[in-house]
Amino acid sequence: MRLTIRHTTRYDFAHPAAHGLQRLRLRPKLSHGQQVLDWSMELEGARQEAEYDDYHGNPTVLVSVDPGAKGITVTCSGTV
């Protein structure tokens, strides 16, 4: 079975951001019986700083907020 996924998260700030970091765990984990055929993450108002697997093996992306951003939009899509 193949699943096509598209997910959008939007953060709006009351005041323009001076600084911010966030860890995102939005990529499906490879496991027995599950493959990630393709996956992409689009960021608006932020940029990717690092990508790694956390202690439990979950794919994790560290993003920083663009200075002055009034919000962040994260859109992930792919096929599992």
C-alpha positions in Angstrom: 0.0 0.0 0.0 1.2 3.5 -0.8 0.2 6.6 1.1 0.6 10.1 -0.2 0.9 12.7 2.5 0.7 16.5 2.5 0.8 18.4 5.8 1.1 22.1 6.5 1.8 23.8 9.8 1.5 27.6 10.3 2.9 29.6 13.2 1.9 33.2 13.5 3.7 35.5 15.9 2.2 38.5 17.7 5.5 40.4 17.1 8.3 39.9 14.5 10.7 37.2 15.8 14.2 38.2 16.8 15.4 34.7 17.1 14.0 31.1 17.4 14.9 27.5 17.0 12.7 24.5 16.6 13.2 20.7 16.1 10.8 19.2 13.6 10.1 15.5 13.5 7.9 15.4 10.4 9.5 12.8 8.2 8.2 9.2 8.6 10.7 6.8 10.1 12.1 4.0 8.0 11.2 0.7 9.6 10.4 -3.0 8.8 7.5 -2.8 6.5 7.7 0.9 5.8 9.7 2.8 3.2 9.8 6.5 2.5 9.7 6.6 -1.3 10.0 10.4 -1.5 9.8 13.3 1.0 10.2 17.0 0.9 10.0 19.8 3.4 9.4 23.5 2.4 10.0 26.3 4.8 8.8 29.9 4.7 10.0 32.3 7.3 12.7 29.8 8.5 15.7 27.9 7.3 17.1 24.5 7.9 20.2 24.4 10.1 20.8 20.7 10.6 19.4 17.3 10.0 20.0 14.2 12.2 18.4 11.2 13.8 17.4 11.6 17.4 18.1 9.2 20.3 15.1 7.0 19.1 16.1 7.0 15.5 13.5 9.6 14.4 14.5 11.8 11.5 14.8 15.4 13.0 15.4 18.7 11.3 16.6 21.8 13.3 15.3 25.1 11.8 15.9 28.7 12.8 13.4 31.5 12.4 14.4 34.2 10.0 15.0 37.5 11.9 11.9 39.7 11.6 9.6 36.9 10.5 6.0 37.4 11.5 5.3 33.7 11.0 6.5 30.3 9.8 5.0 27.9 7.3 6.2 24.3 7.2 4.8 22.1 4.4 5.8 18.4 4.1 4.8 16.0 1.4 5.8 12.7 0.1 4.9 9.0 -0.5 5.3 6.2 2.0 
